[in-house]
Amino acid sequence: MSDTNHVSHWIELVKHGDSIAANRIWQHYFDRLVRAVRQRLQGQNRVVSDEEDIVLSVFDSFYAAAEQGRFPDLSDRDDLW
């Protein structure tokens, strides 16, 4: 199964509350998201939170919304990223 197919499969499983699939998405995207947020925050004062805190919040919001069916058109990695 290609990487694209893995992510698409994980997305569908997350929509049904699968915590293992959520963990796989986490492992697949966490470092990439941290780098993206770090780049965006470069030069800003981050006393209250850092890039990892922000990514944790993003993942938490994503999983909750996916389980609630708030992403009916989300089906693959292109939609996700």
Contacts in CASP RR format, 6 or more apart in sequence:
PFRMAT RR
TARGET T0000
AUTHOR 0000-0000-0000
METHOD contacts of the structure
MODEL  1
MSDTNHVSHWIELVKHGDSIAANRIWQHYFDRLVRAVRQRLQGQNRVVSD
EEDIVLSVFDSFYAAAEQGRFPDLSDRDDLW
1 9 0 8 1.000
3 77 0 8 1.000
4 76 0 8 1.000
4 77 0 8 1.000
6 24 0 8 1.000
6 28 0 8 1.000
7 25 0 8 1.000
7 28 0 8 1.000
7 76 0 8 1.000
7 77 0 8 1.000
7 80 0 8 1.000
8 75 0 8 1.000
8 76 0 8 1.000
8 77 0 8 1.000
9 21 0 8 1.000
10 18 0 8 1.000
10 21 0 8 1.000
10 22 0 8 1.000
10 24 0 8 1.000
10 25 0 8 1.000
10 28 0 8 1.000
11 21 0 8 1.000
11 25 0 8 1.000
11 66 0 8 1.000
11 74 0 8 1.000
11 75 0 8 1.000
11 76 0 8 1.000
11 77 0 8 1.000
11 79 0 8 1.000
11 80 0 8 1.000
12 21 0 8 1.000
12 75 0 8 1.000
13 20 0 8 1.000
13 21 0 8 1.000
14 21 0 8 1.000
14 22 0 8 1.000
14 25 0 8 1.000
14 63 0 8 1.000
14 66 0 8 1.000
14 67 0 8 1.000
15 66 0 8 1.000
15 67 0 8 1.000
15 69 0 8 1.000
15 71 0 8 1.000
15 74 0 8 1.000
16 67 0 8 1.000
17 63 0 8 1.000
17 66 0 8 1.000
17 67 0 8 1.000
22 63 0 8 1.000
25 59 0 8 1.000
25 80 0 8 1.000
26 59 0 8 1.000
29 80 0 8 1.000
29 81 0 8 1.000
30 55 0 8 1.000
30 59 0 8 1.000
33 55 0 8 1.000
33 58 0 8 1.000
33 59 0 8 1.000
34 51 0 8 1.000
34 52 0 8 1.000
34 55 0 8 1.000
37 51 0 8 1.000
37 54 0 8 1.000
37 55 0 8 1.000
38 51 0 8 1.000
41 50 0 8 1.000
41 51 0 8 1.000
41 54 0 8 1.000
65 71 0 8 1.000
66 74 0 8 1.000
71 79 0 8 1.000
73 79 0 8 1.000
74 80 0 8 1.000
END
